[in-house]
Amino acid sequence: MSTLKVTNIQATGETVSRAVSGVAAAWCQYSGSGTTFADSFGMSSATDNGTGDYTVTLSNNMANDDYAPSNISLFNNVSAASIAAASVQVQITNNSFSSADGLVCVTFHGDLA
């Protein structure tokens, strides 16, 4: 297996290049009513810890727990409750701040181990 080392990348059809360090290390999207990814990159699994409480696990660890997970859940509030090098725990609440299931989207930016 070979490794290609670059500083910037530019996708076919794009006019602007970007730093490789700004590209997501991993991401996933799935329905909070289950644990099967609709689509993902660099993710190994999702765990349902209870209503509105999930843990997503990376295929490859981040270098440490100082990376930036971005969390989105449509129509609900979402926060990262616990961040580790191998996973992040995501909690979703509705507008009344009660735990709620919903669409879970998580993107990881940072250095892989």
C-alpha positions in Angstrom: 0.0 0.0 0.0 1.3 3.5 -0.9 0.7 6.8 0.8 0.2 10.0 -1.1 1.2 13.0 0.9 -0.2 16.4 0.0 -0.8 19.8 1.6 -3.8 20.9 -0.5 -6.5 19.1 -2.5 -8.9 20.1 -5.2 -11.8 17.9 -6.2 -12.6 17.4 -9.9 -14.9 20.2 -11.0 -14.0 22.5 -8.2 -12.1 25.8 -8.8 -10.6 26.2 -5.4 -8.2 24.0 -3.5 -8.4 23.5 0.3 -6.0 22.4 3.0 -6.1 18.7 3.7 -6.2 19.5 7.4 -9.6 21.1 6.8 -11.2 18.0 5.4 -13.4 15.9 7.7 -11.6 13.0 9.3 -14.9 11.1 9.7 -18.6 11.7 9.5 -22.0 9.9 9.8 -25.7 10.4 9.4 -28.4 8.1 10.8 -31.9 8.1 12.3 -31.8 8.2 16.1 -34.5 5.6 16.2 -31.9 3.0 15.1 -28.1 2.5 14.9 -27.6 1.8 11.2 -25.8 4.6 9.3 -27.6 6.0 6.3 -24.2 7.0 5.1 -20.8 7.4 6.8 -17.0 7.7 6.3 -14.5 6.5 8.9 -17.1 5.3 11.3 -17.4 1.8 12.8 -20.7 1.9 14.8 -23.4 3.8 16.6 -24.8 2.8 20.0 -28.3 3.8 21.3 -27.8 4.5 25.0 -31.5 5.5 25.5 -33.9 8.1 24.1 -31.8 11.0 22.6 -28.5 9.6 23.9 -26.1 8.0 21.4 -22.4 7.1 21.1 -20.7 7.0 17.7 -17.4 5.2 17.3 -14.7 5.9 14.8 -13.0 3.3 12.7 -9.6 4.9 13.5 -8.9 6.9 16.7 -8.3 10.6 16.6 -4.9 11.7 17.9 -6.4 12.8 21.2 -9.7 14.2 22.6 -9.0 17.8 21.4 -10.7 17.4 18.0 -13.8 19.3 17.0 -17.0 17.2 16.6 -19.8 19.0 14.9 -23.2 17.7 15.7 -26.5 18.4 14.0 -30.0 17.1 14.6 -32.8 18.6 12.6 -35.6 20.2 14.6 -33.9 19.3 17.9 -31.0 20.5 20.1 -27.8 18.5 20.1 -24.7 18.5 22.2 -21.6 16.5 22.7 -21.8 15.0 26.2 -18.5 13.1 26.2 -15.6 13.3 23.8 -12.9 10.6 23.6 -10.2 9.8 21.0 -12.3 6.8 19.7 -15.8 8.1 20.1 -18.2 10.9 21.0 -21.5 10.7 23.0 -24.2 12.8 21.5 -27.4 13.9 23.4 -30.5 15.3 21.7 -33.3 17.2 23.3 -36.4 18.8 21.9 -37.4 22.4 22.3 -38.6 21.7 25.9 -35.2 20.2 26.7 -36.6 16.7 27.1 -34.6 13.8 25.6 -35.7 13.1 22.1 -34.8 10.8 19.2 -34.0 12.5 15.9 -31.8 12.6 12.8 -28.1 12.4 14.0 -25.3 13.9 12.0 -21.8 14.1 13.3 -18.6 15.4 11.6 -15.1 15.0 13.1 -12.4 17.5 12.3 -8.9 17.0 13.7 -5.8 14.8 13.4 -6.1 11.1 13.2 -3.8 9.0 15.4 
